[in-house]
Amino acid sequence: MKFKDQIVAITGASSGIGRQAAVDFSYNGAKTIILISRNIMKLNQVKKTINPDCNVEIYSCDISDKKMVYDVGQNIMNDIGTIDILVNNAGIGIYGKVIDQTIEDIEKVTSTNYLGMVYFTKMFLPSMIKNKRGHIVNVASLAASFGIPGMAAYCGSKFAVLGFSESLSYELKNTNVGITVVSPIAVKTNFFDNESFKGKMPHKLGYVLNPKTVSRAILKASYSKRTEIVVPFFVRSAVWLKHTVPYLINPIISSSFKDGNHN
Ligand SMILES: NC(=O)c1ccc[n+]([C@@H]2O[C@H](COP(=O)([O-])OP(=O)(O)OC[C@H]3O[C@@H](n4cnc5c(N)ncnc54)[C@H](OP(=O)(O)O)[C@@H]3O)[C@@H](O)[C@H]2O)c1
C-alpha cells in the first residue's frame, strides 16, 4: 500500500499508459485518483476498472488550452484540495516532415506535449512546495533524447519536457518536492492511431512495451530521486552511445520511420 492516503492526478487517463497508471495507483493504496482528459465518456469507462475502494474524480480538460487548465486546476483544488502526485502523461504524435507539416500541427503537438505539462505543473507546484510534499512525473519518451525523422515536432516537445524537468529538479532541491521523467520506447497503445502514421509505422523498433511496464515505472518514479527513468532501463545505454559515438547511432535512427528521408 505504497500510496496510502495519496491523492494522484493523471492527465491522459482515458487511454493507454495513463489509463493503466490510474488502475495501478488505485490498487496500490491511493486514496483519490483524479482522471483528466478531453473525453468524459472514456474516463467513465476507466473509472469502472479502478479499485472500488479508491475515490475517483473525473475532469474534462484540453490540456493545450491554458485557460481551461487554469479553470480545471482551480476546480480540483476547491473540490478535492492539494494533490500529492501529478502525472503529466497526456500526449500526441503527428507524423510529418517539417517541410510538409502545417504550423498548426506543430503548435498542436507542442502545446499538448510540452505546454500542457507546464500549465499543470504551474497549477499544482505552489501547493506542493507550500506543503513541503509532492512529486511530479512527466511522461516523455526516448524521443526526448533522439531526433527522429518525420517526428520533429514530437521530438522537440519531448526534448523540451526533459529539459524543463531537469532544470526544475535543481530548483526543487531541499523542498521535499520531486520531479522525475519517465522515458519509454514504443508502447502498445492507441498513440499510433493518428491518421498521419498510416504507412509510416516504425519498422526498426521491434521491441514494443506493454502499458503495464510503463505504468510500473511511473509508480516507481513518483517517489524516486532520479531525474529520468528510461524504460526499459538498458536502453539508457543507447542514449549514452548517441552522445559518445553519434556516427554509429545516427544512421540507425535516421532510418527508423519509413519514408523518413528526402529521397
Ligand atoms: N505509445 C508510445 O509508443 C509512446 C512511447 C513513448 C512515450 N509515449 C507518451 O506516453 C504518453 C501517453 O500516450 P499513450 O501511448 O498512452 O497514447 P494514447 O493511448 O493515445 O493516450 C493519449 C492520452 O492523452 C490524452 N490527450 C491527448 N491530447 C490531449 C489534450 N489535448 N488534452 C487532454 N488530454 C489529451 C488522450 O485523451 P483524450 O483523447 O480523451 O483527450 C489519451 O488519454 C504520451 O505523452 C506519449 O507521448 C508514448
The ligand as an ORCA input file, in Angstrom:
! r2SCAN-3c Opt
* xyz 0 1
  N       2.765      4.777    -27.220
  C       4.051      5.008    -27.387
  O       4.732      4.383    -28.225
  C       4.751      6.037    -26.517
  C       6.155      5.970    -26.403
  C       6.806      6.902    -25.613
  C       6.070      7.875    -24.954
  N       4.715      7.939    -25.075
  C       3.997      9.000    -24.390
  O       3.087      8.422    -23.464
  C       2.026      9.323    -23.196
  C       0.707      8.575    -23.252
  O       0.484      8.100    -24.569
  P      -0.187      6.694    -24.891
  O       0.835      5.880    -25.589
  O      -0.847      6.135    -23.696
  O      -1.223      7.144    -26.010
  P      -2.813      7.114    -26.064
  O      -3.317      5.764    -25.744
  O      -3.143      7.714    -27.395
  O      -3.240      8.111    -24.896
  C      -3.058      9.500    -25.001
  C      -3.843     10.180    -23.892
  O      -3.607     11.595    -23.972
  C      -4.868     12.262    -23.920
  N      -4.784     13.522    -24.653
  C      -4.317     13.744    -25.905
  N      -4.437     15.037    -26.225
  C      -4.983     15.658    -25.133
  C      -5.353     17.000    -24.846
  N      -5.173     17.995    -25.731
  N      -5.896     17.271    -23.640
  C      -6.093     16.278    -22.728
  N      -5.747     15.006    -22.939
  C      -5.215     14.692    -24.142
  C      -5.866     11.294    -24.543
  O      -7.163     11.522    -24.008
  P      -8.429     12.181    -24.761
  O      -8.363     11.809    -26.202
  O      -9.592     11.609    -24.020
  O      -8.281     13.646    -24.516
  C      -5.338      9.955    -24.011
  O      -5.869      9.711    -22.722
  C       2.160     10.450    -24.238
  O       2.739     11.581    -23.628
  C       3.122      9.868    -25.272
  O       3.871     10.862    -25.919
  C       4.035      7.027    -25.838
*
